[in-house]
Amino acid sequence: MSVGLRLKEVRKSASLTIEQLSARTRIPASVIEDLERDNFNTCGGPTYARGHIRTISRICGVGDTEILLAFESQTIPLSKSVS
């Protein structure tokens, strides 16, 4: 499952709309929508994306480890190889 789908799932499990989650986290609704679509370009870079994932997870009452690991594996550049 992608990071975006997982974030959408935890938000819905917490019975929150995007607008409610935005108000509680102070993350703009447009950024939350983009994160849920696996578009991490509008959140200010990987550091901000990780912070948003942690905040969303905390507000929704779930652990962030699994989602952060998925984020790392989903966003590692293909040009980066392990020697």
C-alpha positions in Angstrom: 0.0 0.0 0.0 1.4 3.4 -0.9 2.1 6.1 1.7 -0.8 8.3 0.4 -3.3 5.5 0.6 -2.1 4.6 4.1 -2.4 8.3 5.2 -5.9 8.5 3.7 -6.8 5.2 5.5 -5.7 6.4 8.9 -7.4 9.8 8.5 -10.7 8.0 7.6 -10.3 5.6 10.5 -10.0 8.6 12.8 -13.3 9.9 11.2 -11.6 13.1 10.1 -12.2 15.1 6.9 -9.2 16.7 5.2 -10.5 20.1 6.5 -10.7 18.8 10.1 -7.3 17.2 9.9 -5.9 20.5 8.5 -7.4 22.5 11.3 -5.9 20.1 13.9 -2.5 19.8 12.4 -2.1 23.3 10.8 -1.0 21.5 7.6 -2.8 23.2 4.6 -5.6 21.0 3.2 -4.0 21.2 -0.2 -0.8 19.6 1.2 -2.8 16.8 2.9 -4.6 16.2 -0.4 -1.2 16.0 -2.2 0.3 13.7 0.4 -2.7 11.4 0.1 -2.0 11.3 -3.7 1.6 10.4 -3.1 2.7 13.9 -4.3 5.4 15.0 -1.9 6.6 17.9 -4.0 4.3 20.6 -2.5 5.2 20.0 1.2 8.7 21.5 1.2 10.9 18.5 0.8 11.5 15.1 2.4 12.1 16.6 5.9 8.8 18.4 5.9 7.0 15.3 4.5 8.4 13.2 7.3 7.2 15.8 9.8 3.7 15.9 8.3 3.5 12.1 8.3 4.5 12.1 12.0 1.9 14.8 12.8 -0.9 13.2 10.9 -0.2 9.8 12.4 -0.2 11.3 15.9 -3.4 13.2 15.5 -5.1 10.1 13.9 -3.9 7.9 16.9 -1.6 5.6 15.0 2.1 4.9 15.0 4.2 6.5 12.4 7.0 3.9 12.0 5.4 1.8 9.3 4.3 4.8 7.2 7.7 6.5 7.5 9.5 3.3 6.4 7.1 3.1 3.4 7.9 6.8 2.7 11.6 6.1 2.7 11.3 3.1 0.4 8.8 4.9 -1.9 10.9 8.0 -2.3 14.5 6.8 -2.6 15.8 8.0 -6.0 16.3 5.2 -8.5 19.8 6.5 -9.3 20.9 5.9 -5.7 22.5 2.4 -5.7 23.9 0.4 -2.9 27.5 -0.7 -3.5 
